[in-house]
Structure formats: C-alpha cells, structure tokens
C-alpha cells in the first residue's frame, strides 16, 4: 500500500518568479485537542557522533556566516640543516554557536492563541517571524495572520487549494508570507502560489519554473516527494524523496528507500538536490524521515522519524557539513522554530502549541 505523509511539515523563502516586489532578496519557497500537558518531553540529547551546535542561541542576523569546523595545518615540515625537522602544530578553527541550542528544554507549552480550538488542528508551517501560520483544522487548510508575535492570531480563514495540488504531503511559506509551496497530488511536482498581501488568500494560479529541475528528476527516477521545508534566508530547500511501493508490494528483503534532500538556490532556480541524510538517517518507504523545520542558519534540521513516531532535531557545525548530533523531541511533531530559535511551534494531541527554549 502506498503511504503518504500526513499533515505538518515546516518554511520560508521568497520566489524570484512568483513573489512580491518587497521580497526580491529571497528565493522561492517553502510543525495533536488536548492540553499543553500532552506536548511530550523533549530537548534530550540522544546520540552525538560529532560536531556541536553550540549551547547558546545565535541571532538571525548571523545565519549567513554559520562558521566552520575542523583542523587545518600540515604535518612534519622539511628537514633543515643538521637533520632537524620542523613541524606545524595546526590551527583549531572555533565553531560559533548555532541559532538553535542542542540543550533547549522547550518548556511552558501553551496552545497558540487564536489557533487552537476544540477541533483537530495540525501545524503545517509558520513563518520565522511568527506572523503567518498555515495549519489544518479537521483536514481543511487554514491561514491566519497577526501583526506581532506577542499578539493572538486574527480569525483563521480557509485557503482553497488549486486542483491537482494538496496539503497531504506538506507545505511551506516564504519568509514574507506571500509565497506558498505545495506538492502535486502525484507527489512529483512542486509549485509556488502567490498572494498580494499577508492577510489575503493565495491565488489558484501557480508557477513550477523554479522547481523544474527537481520535478523532472522525480519523473526520471520515479521517486515521490514529501515534506518541503525552506530556510528563512531563502537559500536552501529541503524535502523528502522516497521510493513509492509498487502495486504488488516490494520484493522480499527490500522496503524501499527514503532520503532527505537539500537543494541550493541559484539564478536559474533550485539546483539538483543532494542527499542530506547521507546514509546516516535514511529511512524506508514505510518509515521515512520527514523534514518539518530548518533553523535560520540552516545548521539545525527538525524532522519526524516515522519509524519511531518521534520528532527529532539534528545539528551540524556549518551549513554544508553533515548532520550528526541528534536530539529527541519526543511527541513534538511537525516542529518549526522561530527566527532566533527561542520558541518552537508544533502539534500535539490535536492542538498547535508553542514552547520556550
């Protein structure tokens, strides 16, 4: 049986081909009722193979220069007169703290004001500035806006989805909240939808041009996609790619492959994606790693591990390094951080909740 993602993956980014005039600096885009006591435990370091995300949260303005890690320097030098050899002891390059802390406790869980009701609500995505939220209420896609993060969201309204597209595989909002990225019902085509203001609905017209290479790749490899996430700076696009189960099921001993991909924005649109899970946390078609959020500096990835049913966070020393250190966020599913990673939005027990670092 084919299994597809349920509601809730996280993000942000303005589309050069389908975006507002005040967002030209960004690329195109793209986390259960019950009380807050059902939010689950989290913030517990699980396994740390290497790297460090830092214990202090960095600012959003530091996202571009995430820093680098490692050792440099040569080994023994050439022998000098009298047989003496020189040696370069090497230089340790310090790793600046990332915007998200590996030790964040995520406490004081409360329902998001203006969003949580007696209905079943699942977070789909929220902008890094916390002003625009897209969520599902009893399966219906809803949008809401507020002027300040300290205020309650205004009345939520239904977002009509264009024929051939849906929210079943996730959704992403650009940093300015004016571009929405959705996946087709074939699960092989991403497209961008736009709107004139942050308080209006998205138009039904869409643009696939920025995703043309990624979409063509799906047809060539026969993979399906899910869980789109865009970095707040508009330069990184993360999503899940997996082998769909054939009608007769997989052959014995094979369960399909699921990989998290990362694509970088270029002047010609999104580049061909590369594996981000790097064989370290790949999944199967029935137990996929499904991205939900990405930190401002792109050094922390939030994702749902379908195999365990738990939300996870993985950290890296710089934005082009492997994601090694992992933290178990337990039942805080569909998790999306705000711009400085001081608050985490997520779903639990049919509610959309927010917790403090």
C-alpha positions in Angstrom: 0.0 0.0 0.0 1.3 3.5 -0.7 1.8 5.6 2.3 2.0 9.3 2.1 2.7 12.0 4.6 0.1 13.4 6.9 -0.3 17.0 7.8 2.5 19.1 9.0 5.9 19.9 7.7 7.5 23.1 8.0 9.1 27.2 5.8 10.3 30.3 4.2 11.6 32.0 1.2 10.6 34.4 -1.5 10.3 33.3 -5.0 12.1 35.1 -7.7 9.5 34.0 -10.2 6.4 34.1 -8.1 6.9 36.6 -5.2 6.1 40.1 -4.1 8.2 43.1 -5.0 9.4 43.5 -1.5 10.9 40.0 -1.3 13.4 40.0 -4.2 16.2 39.1 -1.9 14.8 35.7 -1.3 14.5 32.6 -3.4 11.2 30.8 -4.0 9.8 28.7 -1.2 8.7 26.7 1.2 5.1 21.6 12.8 -2.3 16.7 18.3 -7.3 18.8 21.1 -5.5 18.1 24.3 -4.0 20.4 26.8 -0.4 21.6 26.8 0.4 18.9 29.2 0.2 16.4 26.3 3.0 18.2 24.5 5.5 15.5 25.4 9.1 15.7 26.6 12.0 16.9 24.5 15.3 18.5 24.4 17.1 15.3 25.4 20.4 14.7 23.6 20.1 11.2 22.1 23.3 10.4 20.2 26.1 12.7 19.2 28.5 11.4 16.8 30.4 14.5 16.1 30.0 18.3 15.8 28.5 20.8 18.1 25.5 23.1 17.6 26.6 25.3 20.5 24.7 25.8 23.7 23.9 29.5 23.1 21.3 30.6 20.6 22.8 32.9 17.9 20.9 35.7 16.3 19.0 35.5 13.0 21.5 38.0 11.6 24.3 35.5 12.0 22.6 33.0 9.7 24.7 33.6 6.7 28.1 33.1 8.3 27.4 29.9 10.2 31.1 29.3 10.7 33.2 26.3 10.0 34.8 23.5 12.0 37.8 21.2 11.7 41.5 21.2 11.9 44.0 22.7 9.4 47.7 22.7 9.1 50.3 20.4 7.6 52.3 17.6 9.2 56.0 17.4 9.6 58.0 20.0 7.7 61.0 19.5 5.5 64.2 18.6 7.3 66.6 21.5 7.9 70.3 21.7 8.3 71.8 19.1 10.7 68.8 16.8 10.2 66.4 18.9 12.3 62.7 18.8 11.1 60.1 21.5 11.5 56.5 20.7 12.5 53.3 22.6 12.1 51.1 22.0 15.1 48.0 23.1 13.2 45.3 25.6 14.0 41.9 24.9 15.6 39.1 26.9 14.0 36.5 27.7 16.6 32.8 26.9 15.8 30.4 29.7 16.6 27.2 28.7 18.4 24.3 27.9 16.1 21.0 29.7 16.3 19.4 26.6 17.9 20.8 25.0 21.1 21.2 21.3 21.5 20.3 21.7 25.2 17.0 23.6 24.6 14.4 22.3 27.1 11.3 23.5 25.2 9.1 24.2 28.3 6.0 26.2 29.1 3.9 24.6 26.3 0.8 26.6 25.6 -1.9 26.5 22.8 -1.2 29.1 20.2 -3.6 32.0 20.9 -6.3 32.3 18.2 -5.5 28.9 16.6 -6.3 26.1 19.0 -10.0 25.1 19.3 -12.0 22.0 20.1 -11.3 20.9 16.6 -8.3 18.7 15.5 -5.6 21.1 14.4 -2.3 20.2 12.9 0.5 22.7 12.1 1.7 22.8 8.5 4.1 25.7 8.7 4.7 29.1 10.3 7.0 31.9 9.1 10.2 32.5 11.1 8.9 35.9 12.2 5.8 34.1 13.7 3.3 36.3 11.9 1.7 33.9 9.4 0.6 30.4 10.1 -0.8 27.7 7.8 -2.5 24.7 9.6 -5.1 22.1 9.0 -8.4 22.2 11.1 -10.2 18.9 10.8 -8.3 18.4 7.5 -9.2 21.8 6.0 -6.2 24.1 5.2 -6.5 27.4 7.2 -4.5 30.6 7.2 -4.1 33.2 9.9 -2.1 36.4 10.4 -1.1 38.7 13.3 0.9 41.9 13.5 3.2 41.0 16.4 4.4 37.6 17.8 3.1 38.7 21.2 -0.5 39.0 19.9 -3.1 36.4 19.3 -3.6 35.4 15.7 -6.6 37.0 13.9 -9.5 34.9 12.7 -8.3 32.0 10.6 -9.8 31.6 7.1 -9.9 28.7 4.7 -7.4 28.5 1.9 -8.7 27.0 -1.3 -6.2 24.7 -3.0 -5.8 24.5 -6.8 -6.9 21.3 -8.5 -4.1 18.8 -8.7 -2.3 20.1 -5.6 -2.8 19.4 -1.9 -1.5 19.7 1.7 -1.3 15.9 2.2 2.5 16.0 1.6 3.2 19.2 3.5 3.5 22.9 2.7 5.9 25.8 3.0 5.6 29.6 3.4 8.2 32.2 2.2 9.8 34.5 4.7 7.4 37.3 3.9 4.4 35.0 4.0 3.4 35.8 0.4 4.5 32.6 -1.4 3.2 29.2 -0.7 4.9 26.0 -1.9 2.8 22.8 -2.4 3.2 19.4 -3.9 1.0 17.9 -6.6 -1.3 15.1 -5.9 1.0 12.9 -7.9 3.7 13.7 -5.3 6.2 14.5 -8.1 5.8 18.3 -8.8 6.5 21.3 -6.5 4.9 24.6 -7.4 4.7 28.1 -5.9 1.5 30.1 -5.3 1.4 33.8 -4.5 -0.8 36.4 -2.8 -0.8 40.2 -2.8 -0.8 40.7 1.0 -0.2 38.6 4.1 -3.8 38.9 5.2 -5.3 37.6 1.9 -5.7 34.2 0.4 -3.3 32.7 -2.1 -4.3 32.7 -5.8 -5.1 29.5 -7.6 -2.6 30.2 -10.3 0.8 28.6 -9.7 4.4 28.6 -11.1 6.6 25.5 -11.3 9.5 27.0 -13.2 11.9 27.4 -10.2 11.4 23.7 -9.4 11.6 22.4 -13.0 14.9 20.5 -12.4 13.7 18.9 -9.2 10.3 18.0 -10.8 12.0 16.5 -13.9 14.2 14.4 -11.6 11.2 12.9 -9.9 9.9 11.7 -13.3 13.2 10.3 -14.3 13.9 8.4 -11.1 10.2 7.6 -10.4 10.6 8.9 -6.8 7.9 10.6 -4.9 8.4 13.7 -2.8 7.1 15.0 0.6 7.7 17.4 3.4 9.0 20.6 1.8 10.9 23.0 4.1 12.7 26.2 3.1 15.3 28.0 5.1 14.3 31.5 6.4 17.1 33.1 4.3 15.6 31.7 1.1 18.8 29.9 0.0 18.1 26.3 1.0 15.2 23.9 0.1 14.9 20.6 2.0 12.4 17.8 1.3 12.0 14.0 1.4 12.3 11.8 -1.6 11.3 8.2 -1.4 10.6 5.0 -3.5 6.8 4.5 -3.8 5.6 1.0 -3.1 4.5 -0.8 -6.3 1.0 -2.2 -6.6 2.3 -5.7 -5.8 4.4 -4.5 -2.9 8.2 -4.6 -2.6 10.2 -7.8 -3.2 11.2 -9.7 -0.1 14.2 -8.1 1.7 13.6 -4.6 0.2 11.4 -1.9 1.9 12.2 1.0 -0.4 14.5 3.9 0.3 13.7 7.3 1.7 16.2 10.2 1.7 16.2 13.8 2.8 17.4 16.0 0.0 18.8 19.5 0.1 18.7 21.9 -2.8 20.5 25.3 -3.1 19.1 28.4 -4.8 20.8 29.5 -8.0 20.0 32.3 -10.5 18.3 29.5 -12.6 16.1 28.2 -9.8 16.6 25.3 -7.4 19.7 23.2 -8.1 19.7 19.5 -8.4 19.4 18.2 -4.8 21.9 16.2 -2.9 21.4 13.8 0.0 21.3 15.4 3.4 20.7 12.3 5.4 23.9 10.9 3.9 23.2 7.3 4.8 23.2 8.2 8.5 19.5 8.6 8.9 17.9 7.5 5.7 14.6 5.6 6.0 12.4 3.2 4.1 9.2 3.9 2.2 7.2 3.0 5.2 9.4 4.7 7.8 10.6 8.0 6.3 12.5 10.9 7.9 10.1 13.8 7.1 11.5 17.4 7.5 9.3 19.9 9.3 11.6 22.9 10.0 15.0 24.4 9.4 16.8 26.9 11.6 17.7 30.4 10.3 21.4 29.4 9.9 20.5 26.1 8.3 22.5 24.3 10.9 19.6 22.5 12.6 17.0 20.3 10.9 13.8 19.3 12.6 12.1 16.2 11.2 9.7 13.4 12.1 11.1 9.9 12.3 8.2 7.8 11.0 9.8 4.6 12.3 9.7 5.7 15.9 6.9 8.3 15.6 9.1 10.9 17.3 10.2 14.3 16.3 14.0 14.7 16.1 16.4 17.6 15.7 19.9 17.2 14.1 22.7 19.6 14.2 25.8 20.5 12.2 28.8 22.8 12.7 28.3 24.7 9.4 25.6 24.7 6.8 27.5 22.5 4.3 28.5 19.8 6.9 26.8 16.5 7.7 24.1 16.4 10.3 25.4 14.2 13.1 24.3 15.3 16.6 20.7 14.3 17.2 18.2 15.3 19.9 14.9 13.5 20.6 12.0 15.9 20.8 9.5 13.1 21.6 5.9 13.9 20.6 6.5 17.5 19.5 5.6 16.7 15.9 5.7 19.0 12.9 8.2 21.2 14.8 9.1 24.6 13.4 11.4 27.1 15.2 11.1 30.9 15.1 13.9 33.1 13.7 16.2 33.0 16.8 15.1 29.5 17.9 13.8 30.8 21.2 10.3 29.4 20.5 9.2 26.1 18.9 5.8 25.6 17.3 4.5 22.1 16.9 1.5 19.8 17.0 0.5 17.5 19.9 -2.8 15.9 20.9 -4.8 17.8 18.2 -3.5 21.2 19.3 -1.0 23.7 17.8 1.3 24.5 20.7 4.3 26.8 21.3 7.1 26.2 23.8 10.0 28.4 25.1 13.7 27.4 24.9 
